[in-house]
Amino acid sequence: MRIKIINPNTTQSFTDALQRLADKVARPDTEILAVSPASGPASIESFYDESLSVPGVLEEIAKGDREEGIDAYVLACFGDPGLYAARELTDKPVLGIAEAAFHMAVMSGACFSVVTTAPRVRFMTEHLVSRYGFREQCKKIRTTPMKVLDLANSPDAAIAKVVAECLRAREDDYAEAIVLAAPGCPSIGNISSRKSAFR
């Protein structure tokens, strides 16, 4: 089994982190290939950035089918850029991490809150929640005073800010699950592994 994880932005440190995180949980008979497109935005924080990223995502899908023998794809950006187009391009499964996260959240509890980065992505996240049909289950979308790249440049500070919002989601929103909306970033991966921070 070969699974290709596509980081739709061009920040290599995020892609490297995805490779490390995936390798930790992959089965012995599963090969993970984490990639970034050759061109596109360094981070995705607007609909404009998202649109710029889609051609590179689709090229990676086409390359995976044409040359790499890929069995399934994961779009590792919370906006799920190009998800429907990617599913048209290949007959292999294509997983969008936002769509998957919302489904997992409602299997874990009756309601959830989303914790994401910059305030400017709030509307993008609201759009995703509505598009996928989870408006009733989503209690709140919480943002932090950061940009996406701050997660790589100042990981300790980023972790503290995101954890604080997660705790507020638990206490103030009564959220039974929390969706972290930037899991490809190294510090978000660290938060995901620190379950004790939320007890």
N, C-alpha and C positions, 0 to 999 in steps of 0.2 A: 504494500500500500504506500503510495506517494501522495502526500498532501502539500499543497502549495499555499503558504500564507502570504498574502499580498498586502504590504504596507503601502497605502496609496500616496503617502508623502515621500519626499526624497531625503529625509533625515536618517542617515545610516545607523546612528546609535539606537534609534527606535527599532529598526529592523533587526539589528543584532540582538537587542533585548528580547524581541519576539522569538528569535531562533533559540536563545537560551531557555526561555520559559517553556517553549513547546517541547524542546528536547528533554526537559525534566519529566514531562508527563506522557510522552509518546510511548506506545507499546514497542517492544523490541523489534517487531516485524513491520514497523511503520517508519518511513523516512519523511522528515519534515524539511521543506525548502522554503525559507523566508526570504522574500525579495522586495525591493523597491523598484518602481518604474525608472527608466532612464531619465525622464524629465517630468516636471510637475512642481507643485508648491512644496516648500519646506515643512509647512504644517497646514492643517485644514481648519480654518476658523470662520469661514463664510461660505455662502452658496457659490460665490465666485471661485474660491479655492477648490471647492468640491467639484465644480464643473471642469476646472483645469486638470484635475486628477483623473478624470474618467478615461480619456484616451490611453493613458499609460496603464491603467487597470485592465482595460480590454486587450491591450497588446500582450500583457502578461498572461491573460487567459488563453489567447490564441497561441502564444508560444508554448504554454503548458500542454495544450492539446497536440500541437504540431510537432514539437521536438522533445518534450521532457517526460512523456508518459505519465502525466498527473492523473490521479484518480478522484481528487476532490479539491476544492478551493475554499479558502477563508479570506474574506475581505476584512482586514484588521484596522478599520477606522469606524468610529461610532456613527458616522453619517451614512454608512453603507453605500458609498459612492459607486454608481454604475451597477448596482446589484441586479436590477431587472434586466438591463442590457447584457450583463455577463451571463445570466441564465438563458438568454436567447442565443448567445454565442456558442455555448457548449452544452453537451448532454450530460456532463458530469455535475455532481452536486456543488452548489455555490452557497456558502453560508455567510450571511451578513451578521456581524457581531451584535449590532443593536437589536435586530429582529430576534436573534437567539437569546440575548440577555433578557429581553422583556418576557419571552415565553418561560425562561427558567425562573425569573422572579415570581411570576404568578403561580408557578408550580411549587415555589418555596413558601409562599404566604399569600394572604388575601389581598395585600396591597404593597406598593413599593414607592420609594422615592429615587430620583436620579441625582447623582452628584457628578458634576462636570467641571470644566475649567473656566474659561473666560465668560463673563456675562453676555458677550456678543453671540455666543452659540446657544443661548437659551431658546430663541425662536426656532432654530434648526432642530433642537431636541424636541420641542413641543410639536413640531411638524411630524417628526418620526413617530412620537407616541400616538398622534392622531391617525397617521397613515396606517400604522400597524394595528389599530383598534384597541389600544390600551388606555384610553383617556379616563375611563372610570376607575381603573385600578391604580393609576399613577397619582400619588398624593401630592407630590411637589417635585419641581426641578430646581435643584440647588446649584449655584455657581460659586466659584472662588475668584478672588481678585488676582488671577494669573492668566498668562497666555500658555498655549500648549507647550511651547519650547521651554518655559520655565520648569516644566517637569524634568527635563533633561539637564538644564543648567544649574538648578538649585534643588536637587531632589529632597534633601532633608526638610527644607522649608515647605516644599510642595506637599510632602507627606503629612506634615503637621496641619496644613490648611485643609487638605482633603479629609483627613481623619476627623477634624473638628466639625466639618459639615456632615459627615456620616453620623456622628454622635447626635447632632441637632436633628437629623432626619429621624433617628430612633426615638428621641425624647419628645420633639415638638410635633412631628408629623405622624407619629405612631406607625411608622413604616415597618412592615414585617419583613421586608427585604430591601436591599440597597443595590442599585445598579451603578457601577463605576464606569463613567463614560469616556475613558481614554486608556483602555487596558494595554495598548501597545507600548505605552511609555514606560521606561524602566521603573520609575517610582510608583506607578500605579500597580505594576506587578508586585512590587514589594508590599504595598498595602494589602493586596489580595491575599498574601501569604501570612499576614499578621492578624489572624482572627482574634487574638486576645485583646487587640486594641479596642474592640467593640463590645467587650463583655463588661 
